[in-house]
Each structure stands twice: as C-alpha cells, then as structure tokens.
Amino acid sequence: MLTEKHPTIYFADKAFEALQNLLETNHYSKLVFLVDENTHEYCLPYFLQNSGELPPCEVLEIEAGEESKSMEIVCQLWEALAEMEVDRNALMVNVGGGVITDIGGFLAGTYLRGIDFVNVPTSLLAMVDASNGGKNGVNLGGLKNRIGLFLEPTMVLVQPLFLETLPSKQLRSGFAEMLKHALIADANYWKQLRQIKPEKGVISLELIKKSIEIKQQIVSQDFKEVGLRKCLNFGHTVGHAIESLSHVQGVPLLHGEAVALGMIAELFLSKHYGRLPEEEFLEATQSIKNQYTAVRFTPDMEALLPLMRSDKKNTEQQIKMALLTRIGACRVDIMVEEERILEALHYLTEQTALK
C-alpha cells in the first residue's frame, strides 16, 4: 500500500475521521506511534482521545531535537520494531515536528522494505513543509539530510490546535518556510505574510493551507527534485550550512532560524545572479530581519564553504543555488562563485539581526 502519489492532507476535525476510515479499510495489525518527549506529553494524549477505536498500539519515543536525526537512533528504532514483532501490515504514525516526520518516514520506508505511515505534524514547520512532499531522512555526522529516500506518507493529518503547545520561537521557525514559499512562488501571499507576526493565534488555517498548496503544486511537477522542486531550497544552501555549523559550535539554531539567515544571504546573491530588483531585495531582507532580530550567529567563513560544497544539489563541488528573479519567481541550478558567497556572508554579518 506504499505510494508515491500525492497524499491527501486532512485538516482539523476531518483528520480524525480520515484516520478512522483508513483503519477500517486496511485492518492494520498494529499501530506504532513515533514521538519525542514533548509530543508524547502534550500531543499524543489529545490525538488518542479523538481517534476512536484503535488496533493494538506501541509507542516509540526519541529525544527532541536535531541530534536525534542520526543513523544511530534509526538503528535503535529498527531493533525496537523487531522486538515488538511489528509486521508488514502495521501502520506507523509520526506525531511531531520535522525531526519526527523526517526520521519516521525513513524508518517506515526501510523497515521490512516498507510499511505504511501517516504524518501528524505538531509544529508549524512540519505542517507547512516537512510532513508533506515525500522527503524522509537523517543526517550523516555534520551533513544535513545526507541519508534518505523519497516516499510519500499514506496521508497527512493537520490539527492546528497543536500550535497552541508551541513557544513563539518554534512558530517563528516554521514561519520562515512560509516566507520562503511566498518569495519563490506568490507575490500576493508575500504581501500578506509580511504584515504578520508569527505569534499564537495569528497563523490561521487558511495561511497553513496556502503554504501547503504552493509546496504541493511544485512537488507534483517534480517529485524526485530534478528541476523545478529545487526552488524549494531557496535559503537552504546557506541555511543548512549555518544550521549544521551552529550545532558544531554548541549554539544550535532551529531549522527555520537558519533558513531565515540563509534567505538574507541568498537574497543578496539573487541581486547579482537573478537580477532581483534592488527595491524588492531591500523589502524582502528588511522584512526577514524584522522577524528574526533575536537570532544570533557568528559565521565562520572557512567552515561554512566546505559545508556548502557538500550540498546534495551540487555537481563536482560546484555550488548551485535556487535564487529569486523577483518576489514570487525563482530560478534553479544557478552556479554561484565562492567569492560571491563570501560577499553574501559578509553582508549577513553586517545586518542588525546578527548583532
């Protein structure tokens, strides 16, 4: 029953109805919930209370945070599934943020050559980005998402009430991906988002649906990321390098925080390589800086460049990026000179968001 077709995404109360229909149709032998300590405490009880009658259940818990996205943790989880005697007719339900949906999809896709899985995103970042699109994987040392596979979940269940459990910092992290969706694909959506402060109760279901819609439209045209889908990496070449280095430095940034900084640097590069108009460059960079003034990071130029060279989108260590031509439009596979990247990083250090 594993599929690469577009999964159906169900919202709010319809999510629980959809899950019940799935269980009644497929008669799963067992449900395995993958959670971290936070979603185990704050999200799983609510989910179980509203899910009706369920088959036998098991719960796997990992520590919250990017450090859990490792092959060591995956091996431990594989062994736990074997000890639980989980068979190929089981269903894995990933209840959590981007780390949980990333590692959960990889775990389900590789155990017994694949079992069905459902993503239940509980963070804003996971709702608008990580839980849909079919990318699943783990990190390899300091290399972000180096091991993984393309595989869509059976369905995605989005319950906005889970956002009430998040601190503002986590909401801002997810909001960075929404800003990215607008910048690469929809100038009107950008105008709407730049008026918003990502606080509790402000991120509406309509905004979440709009970001998901943008991502799905792109992914449906290029599932394996050979062309158009690469535009979803805007801000991520620099952002992933910053995120990885921040963990090495012992001052870890959230994914969205690193992407926000990456977008500032890549907007600078968009002026040169994408001919992004100066007024749009200033508008976009100022808007991002206003949202992420609390983010602190000191770039190590010598350490960041090797991380960018190892990016999955590159060929023969030539750094390629997705860059804007205007707000709402993006080009992919633009070869960027390291000299220009250093200029962009120096520009980044000059911004008030980093002081």
MIRO-849095 format. One record per residue: z, x, y negated of N, C-alpha, C, CB in turn; residue in three letters. Coordinates in pm, whole numbers, plus 50000, padded with zeros to 5 digits. Each point is the difference from the previous one (the first is absolute). Glycine has a CB too. Layout:
REM MIRO-849095
ZXYZXYZXYZXYala...
***
This chain:
REM MIRO-849095
500005008150120500004991949880500005008549874501194982350126met498805030849889499935008749883498654998149931501555016750110leu498484984349757498794996749925499845009149880500204976450076thr498555025949883499735007149876499474990549894499555020850130glu500384966349903499544990749899501094997849896498494988750168lys501125005649719500944997449892501154991550051498155001749831his503115002750157501104991450043500224988849899501085019450120pro499424969449927500364989349908501365003349939498664982950134thr501465015049737501265002449931500584986449961499225022749912ile502004974950132500674987449973501145002449901499394991150229tyr500784999449680500965001949892501134989850007498175009249859phe503024995450099501184991649984500294992050128499534998449752ala500724988750236500414992150115498934999050108501474987249848asp497265014050114498934999350099500055011750098498604987949832lys502105022750128500105011750087500754996750129499965014849798ala501114977850190500794996750120499244990550092502105003449868phe497194987350074499174990950079498915007850075500454981449834glu498955028250099498955008150062500555008150116498815001349780ala502395004250203500615007750109500274991250121501025015549833leu499504972650144500274990850111498724996550074501974990749876gln496965007050051498714996950064499515011850083499444984649812asn500745027650136499605011950074500795001350130499395011249784leu501924986650209500845001250119499674989350104501815009849857leu497934978150097499674989150093498665002450068501314984249858glu497775022050070498665002450054499985011450100499054991449788thr501725019150186499865012450077501095002450105498905009149801asn502194983550190501065001250102500415014650022499124979250111his501265027449782500405014050010501225001750089499065004149772tyr500955006850304501105002850090501275004049926498355006950171ser501474999349713501165005149926499585002649855500995010350211lys499964988449697499805004049860500825012549974499584976049928leu499785033850011500705012249961499935001049848499455011750220val501704987849716500075001149855500255014649962500854976149979phe498315029249933500235013349944500514998349858498185010450146leu502994995449825500654998549870500605013449959500484975550045val499935025649828500885010949961501384993949974498065013749899asp502914994750064501364994649987500114989649889500885021650084glu498284979449814500044990249890499394986750040499905018849838asn498924981650220499364987350038500714993650119497815008749914thr502844999550169500814994550110501114991349943499485020150144his501154984649749501144992849942499574988549909501305021050013glu497694981349902499704990549894498824990750028500925016649847tyr498184987350243498774992250019499874993850138498945015049836cys501414992550268499814994950136500794987150026499615023550075leu501664975449881500724987350026499294987849942502125013150000pro497394988149876499294988949939498744996750079500905006549775tyr498395003950267498774997950075500294992850132499015020649896phe502024983750175500344993950128500464985549982500625022650089leu500144974949806500504986449976498874990149975502085009949908gln496814994950043498904991049963498825000550096500715002949766asn499455004350344498875001950092500004990750119499985023349929ser501034968050083500034990750111500315006850132498384985849878gly501165008050229500285005350134499135012250027500624977050081glu500035033649969499305012650023500165004550145500365006449760leu498695001250291500175006250132501085010649994497594995650055pro502745010950058501015010749998499665010549894500454996150245pro500595008549685499795009149887500735013350019499724980149851cys499685030350098500635013149990499845004849856499535005550246glu501395003149710499945005249863500045015350004501134979249911val497895027050024499985014449982500275002849853498365003350192leu502615005449780500355003349862499795014849974501674981249995glu497705022049892499865013849956500625001449862497885002950137ile502355009349820500555002249867498954996749895501535017950089glu498944976649800499094996849890499525013049935501184978049960ala497585021949993499495011549928498825006750065502255003149917gly497015004450004498765006650043500255010050113499104997049770glu502105008750238500285009950104499884994150140501515011649841glu498604975450172499894993650132498554998850048502074987449949ser496975015049961498584999250040499575013250063499534983549814lys501055019550303499745012850066499704997850147501495011849836ser497834997850224499704999150143501275000750083497785010549959met503244996349992501285000550073500594986050015500415023249912glu499564969149979500514986350006499114991450089500985002549769ile497714999350222499084992250085500305002650147498235001049821val501985011550216500315003250141501284993150044498845022249975cys502174977749939501244993150033499774985050020501285017349871gln497874977050045499714985650011499184997050125500084998249750leu498955010350284499264998150125500954999750119498005011649899trp502934997950102500975000750111500884987550004499995025149982glu500414970049900500824988049995499244987950054501235009449803ala497494989450163499204989050052499895000650151498714999649786leu501125012550268499935001650145501314996050065498325018449972ala502814985749969501314996650055500254984949996500845022549928glu498624970949972500134985449989499054992650093500705003049763met498445004550305499004994350091499074990449926501615002350191glu497985001949691499054992149922498625001250064501345003649787val498034984850240498695000250065498884997149900501074992750214asp497705006649835498854998549911499894986049941498865017350134arg501934973349917499984986549945501134997749901498954992150212asn501635018949739501054998949898499364999549861501635012350149ala499164983449754499574999649861500985008149917498944977250031leu500555032249890500855007549908499934993549863499645021350129met501524976749809500094994049868500655010249908500174976350094val499065028849810500465010449910500554993649874498305016350091asn503024984349892500664993549886500515010949906500664979950142val498605022649750500435010549910498955003649898501425008550178gly498795002949758499095004949898498865008050059501885000349841gly497505008050076498835007450043500245009650113499204997849773gly501985008450232500305009150111500024992450132501345014749845val499314973750155500094992050123498644994950044502324993349936ile496885001549972498694994850042499075011250042500304980649845thr499795031150090499165011450038500345004950141499825006549759asp501454996350264500415005550129499964989350108501445016849883ile498864970650078499994989150098498614997250053501954990349886gly497055009850026498634997950045499525011250090499564987549792gly500815024950174499645011550083500694999150136499685014049794phe501584982450206500764998850125499394989250090502095007549880leu497634980850063499434989150079498605003450049501374983849870ala497855023050047498625003150035499865010650107499414993849772gly501645014050251499925010950097500824997750126499625015049810thr501404976550185500834997650118499234991650102502105001449858tyr497815003450263499254993150106498564997249957502154989650081leu497285019549842498654998849943499864988149906499125010750205arg502024983849752499954989849896500614986750038498005011149923gly502954984449995500534986550011499824993149864501695007050181ile498334979849820499864992549875501165003249906498774981750121asp500945017749748501095001649904499764991349877500385023450082phe500734972749857500004991849879500775007749894499874978150132val499605022349747500705006449890500704989649913498335018850002asn502944983749971500794991649910500485009049886500744984050190val498455017849707500365009249892501174994649918497635008049992pro503335000749980501174995649923500085006949864501184995950215thr497955013749758499965006449869498714995749930501385019850081ser498604981649788498794996549925498855009150040501414991949808leu498875020950210498935009350039499394996050134501165018349874leu499694978050221499484996150131499234986949991501915011850109ala498554979049809499314987049989498585001649946502214989049964met497645018949928498705000749935499115010950057501074991449796val499505017750285499205011550041500205003950146500105007849767asp501084997150269500175006950128499854991050121501485015549883ala498884971750106500034991350118498644994950040502274993549935ser496735007649977498674994950032498965010849975500734976549943asn498165022650127498955010049985499785008450123500545000549763gly500414999050333499775006350129500305014850009498324983250029gly502275022749867500385014250009501435001150053498465005849808lys501695002050297501315002150061500165014850028500004976850102asn501205028549880500135014250029501325006049960497605001449975gly502495011750050501215007649969499595013249934501254989450195val499755017249748499775012849935500085011350101500924990949786asn498465020150182500055012050083500575011249915498014992650143leu503295009949874500655009649912499934995149857499425018850157gly500014989549756499874996049860498704993149968501455018749945gly497744978350156498694993849977500114984950018498825021050078leu500834971849819500184985649996498984992850090500905002149766lys499594989050322499164991250082498925007750077500424981949835asn499935029750218499015008350067499674995050142500845019449865arg500104973850200499784994750135500004984849993501115020450107ile497834973249945499994985549992498754993850058501415001949801gly498444985150174498854992650051499714988149910500545007250236leu498234987949775499614987749932500164988550098498375012449848phe502514978450122500214988550087500684989049920500165014850206leu499244973449789500584989049926501104993150081497824996849881glu503214998350051501004991850068499404986550041501835011349869pro498844982050220499564986650039500084990449881500775004250236thr500294997249685500144992449876501025007049911499404978350116met500605017949756500975005149904500744988049941498575020649945val502754980350052500834989149950500705004549872500334991050235leu499305003249652500535004149870500994989649950497855012549947val503414991550041501054991249949500565006349871500584991650236gln498995003349646500425006049873501505000149978497854992649909pro502914998850160501444999949983500645013550034499984975650052leu499365032150034500545013250035500065009249878499094997250231phe500095000249668500015008449881501344999249927497544996849978leu503214992350044501304998549936501015010350051499534975749970glu500185030350145500925009950056499755014049947500144986250205thr498805015649714499585013449959500585004149865497914996650128leu502455016349857500355005149868498755001349914501965012450097pro498224988549772498875000849908499115012050029501404988749828ser499215022250216499225012150028498964997350108501975014149936lys498384978250167499064996750106498914990649951501835003250167gln498534987649745498984991149943498985007949918501684981349994leu498815028349927499075008249922499095008350090501695001049816arg498855003450297499195007750094498834991650051502025013450067ser498244974549974498934991350047499044996049889501544991750173gly498995007049706499174995849887498925010349970501944987649905phe498315025150127498995010349977498734997250079501825016749958ala498334978450164498824996750080499264988049941501155009050205glu499584981649736499344988749936499215004749878501844984650080met498755024549842499285005749887498725007050046502175002949877leu497945004350235498835006850056498924989950037501465018350086lys498904970849979499014989850038499264995049876501434993250197his499315004549697499374995049877499095010549937501984985249963ala498485027150031499215010549936498685002650071502125010249923leu497874988950209498785003250073499054988150014501305017150123ile499204970649856499164988750039499994987949907500435007650223ala500544991049685500064987349927500645002149863500154987450218asp499035013549678500505002549864500864988549950497975013949954ala501714973850084500814988549956501385000350065497914986549969asn502135017250156501285001350070500845011149935498944992050217tyr500405018849742500695010849930500644994949871498385016550098trp500894975649825500544994549876501254991650027497705000049901lys502274992950211501144991750037501215008650040498414982050075gln501345028150006501095008250051500665008549893498845000450217leu500395004649689500575009249901500974993149906497935013550014arg502144973349991500964992549920501314997750075498104989049884gln501975015450242501124996650087500925012050021498584982950114ile502715014449886500995009850045500424995950141500825004849760lys499035004150339500284996250139501494998650030497915011750064pro502634976849899501404997150025500104987950093500665009649774glu500554988050275500194988950093499594986849936501885012550110lys497394979549968499584987049952498745000049916502344994150007gly497165017849958498815001049915498725001150082501415011049825val498674995550289498825001750085499764987050077500415025150021ile498624967349936499764986950060499175001250127500114989649773ser499914999950306499194999550121498525001049966501764986250112leu497845008249773498595000449960499555014449975500234977249899glu500635031050040499665014049976499915007750132501134998749776leu499804998650313499975006450132498704996550073502524999250012ile497124988249985498774995550066498775006649938501104978150053lys498915023849816498855006149933499825014350046500344985149803lys500745022650206499885013850046499525000550145501825006849840ser498734984750243499574999650140498524996450010502334993550070ile497244997149847498604995750000499085011749965500714976749935glu499675031149963499185011549961499915009950115500674997049759ile500465006050301499975009750110499174994850117502265008449930lys497924979050107499264994550114498504999949975501984986150056gln497615010849821498575000049969499395013950021500374981549833gln500385028850130499515013750016500015004150146500845005649772ile500264991750297500145004250141498984992950088502435004249962val497274983250007499054992450083498615006149997501334979449956ser498375028249939498695006449989499975014150058499614986349799gln501575019550226500055014150043501325002750071498495006949807asp501664987750313501285000750071500425014350030499504977850100phe499565030749942500345013650042499975010349886499094994050223lys500795001349656500105008649881498945011149998502454995149995glu496305000850020498925009949990499344999849862499604997650247val500714992349673499384999049868500884992649902497785000650108gly501904986749869500644992049895501525000150008498004985849998leu502555013650122501464998950014500735011949937499654987150210arg499675024049775500645011849941500484997449858498565014450143lys500914975249792500464997149864501474995949999497684993149939cys502825002150175501424996550010500895012449993499374980150136leu500025031749872500775012449990500135004949856499225005850228asn500314986649675500185004149861501495002749973497964986649930phe502335025050013501385003849973500715006550115500064981849843gly499325017850276500695004550121499765014650037499824976850077his499075029149880499805014250032501105008349933497484996550022thr502685001649850501095006749929501344993750040498465005449807val501574981550205501254993050030500615004050133499164981349866gly500025019450239500525004150131500545014249996498374984650109his500935024249819500475013849989501355000549928497615008349997ala502524984149897501274999449927501104994250089498754997249782ile500934992250291501004993750087500485009950106498944977549961glu500115029350105500385009550104500855011349943497904994550124ser501695010949761500745011149940501384995649954497835010249929leu502294977650023501314995249954501004999750115498874986349823ser500665010750297500895000050117500405014350035498934978850086his500135030349906500305014150027501025005349899497705003250097val502174992649778500895004649893501384993650005497985003749862gln502174986050223501304993550011500284989649894500785020550102gly498184975649822500144989349900498904989750027500995016049824val499104977250290498894991550045499684988549906500635006050230pro498084992349744499514988649925499574989150097499265014949811leu500854972750146499434989150076498485000949994502014985349953leu497325009050145498555000850007499354995349870500134996550247his500284991849705499384994549880500285008249876500194977850102gly500985028549892500305008749887499035011849997502434993250009glu497355012950108499085011250009498574995749968501495010650171ala498134977649876498654994949971499834997449851499904989650229val501135005449706499924997749855499715013149928501604980750019ala499105030050019499725013149940498605004850038502465005650006leu497164991950120498665003850043498924992949921500915004350226gly499334983149740499004992549922499855005749860500534979550132met500575025049808499895006149867499125012350006502284991449939ile497965017250161499185012150015498554996550029502015012550082ala497764977750003498644996750039499274991949892500735000450240glu500014992849673499384994149882499475011049909501534980150015leu499235030749971499555011649921498705005550058502395005549939phe497554995650194498785004950065498864990049989501415013150158leu498934974149837498974989749987499245001149868501394985150143ser499295019949754499305002049872498845009850016502144995349876lys498095015350199498995010550013498944996350104501725017049934his498744978550184499064998050111499434985850006501265017450125tyr499504972849829499544986250006499564994549867501504996850189gly498635011449707499654995849864500814987749958497685009350033arg503574990250010500894989349957500165000649849501225000350223leu498514988649706500115000249854501405004049954498234982449989pro501825024949901501275005249948501004988949974498765019049897glu500804969950045500944989349968500584993750126498734995649789glu500485003550318500514994550125500945010050068497904986350026glu501785026549962500895010350052501374999249933498035014950047phe501994984149822501264999549927500784987250033498965013749816leu500334975250193500644987350032500665000650137498324987949858glu500955017150241500525000350137501165009850015497724993950083ala502125018149861501085009950015501264995549928498295018150018thr501584976149864501184995449927500704988750075498915006749783gln500324984250272500594988950075500785005050121498144985249925ser501305024550147500695005450117501245007649956497835001750126ile502075006349770501155007549950501144990549959498455018449921lys501204970450017501024990449957500774994250119498584994549802asn500735004050311500644994250118500855010150076498104984250016gln501575028649973500635010050088500675011249920498304994750175tyr502345001549714500665010049915501155006950070499344986549803thr501255007250299501185005950066499635010050109501234979049949ala497495022250083499585008950109500085014549954498484982050094val502155026549986500155014149968499385008550110502104995149869arg497025014050093499415009250097499435011949927499484981150157phe500805030749893499455012349941498945005650094502185004949880thr496544994050086498955004650090500045015150022498604980949923pro501235023150201499815014150038498515001550029502395002750096asp496885002849808498545000450011499545007250127499864999649750met500815011350282499595007950116500234992550131500525020849871glu500464970450131500294992450122499164987350010502325009149995ala497354984949892499274987350002498555001650045501494992049818leu497845018450138498585001550032499745001050151499705011349780leu501074996850296499775000250145500204986450065500725023750000pro500234968549951500214986650054498794991149972502485002649969leu496934998849915498794992249968498815004550082500864996649768met499065016450259498895004950082500054994350141499975021149865arg501234975750182500164994950137499834984950008501535018950046ser498154974749842499804985449999498914996150099500744999049759asp499474989750309499084995550106498594997149949501964990550118lys497895006549755498704996049945499115012049969501084979849906lys499485032350099499245011849963499105004850113501855006449846asn497145001450119499165006850098499945014749962498624979150045thr501595029550055499975014549979500905004149884497675000650091glu503484992749899501035003049899499514998349857501005015850162gln497914977149820499564996449866500674986849963497765012150029gln502994988049862500814988449965499134989049942501975015049957ile498124973250106499244988349956500974988949961498055006350150lys501594986249748500874989449950499214987349972501505017249901met499254971950093499484987449947500454999049855500044988550229ala499025010349679500325000149858499364988149928500175025050008leu500414971349880499524988349925498815003549912502314990750004leu496775000049986498925000849900500334991149881498315004950182thr502474985049843500574991449896501154992450067497774997749870arg503054995650053501064991950059499354988550077501635006149814ile498624993550315499414989950086498835005050082500734983549837gly498955029450153498875005650077500335014350041498354985349875ala501205018350246500395012850059498845006150077502374992150015cys497555021449985499065007350084500775008550100498275000249815arg501165001750303500695007650104499275013150028500844978650102val499855030249971499435012850046499545008949885499294988550208asp501455011349682499685008749888500665013750025499834980149839ile499365030250167500535013450022500625005249871498265004450178met502984999949831500775003849882500365014850009500914976649977val498835030549916500315014349997501505002149982497715004849905glu502815005650161501435002649992500445003449859499945007950235glu499194998349689500325003149860500284987349922498565020650013glu500644968950012500214987349932501294993350048497514997449974arg502805004050155501234994250053501215006349932498884995550221ile501095017649761501105006849931500144994949857499635020350143leu499254977149791500064994349866500684986250004497895012649936glu501774979550165500594986850013501505000950027497824991350085ala502595018349997501435001750029500765004749877499435005250238leu499955003549684500645004249875500144988249905499065023250029his499914968549967500084987949917501174991350047497505000849958tyr502644998050172501074991850058501365005049955498554995050198leu501665017949801501305005649962500314997849852499745017150179thr499234980549743500214997849857500434985849966498325017549959glu501554973250138500244986049971501504997049995497834994350111gln502524996549805501424996649980500634994750128499514995049762thr499694999750331500544994650124500675010850083498244982549998ala501425030049975500535010850084501055008449927497815000550120leu502594995549761500935008249923501384993849999498125008049859lys
***
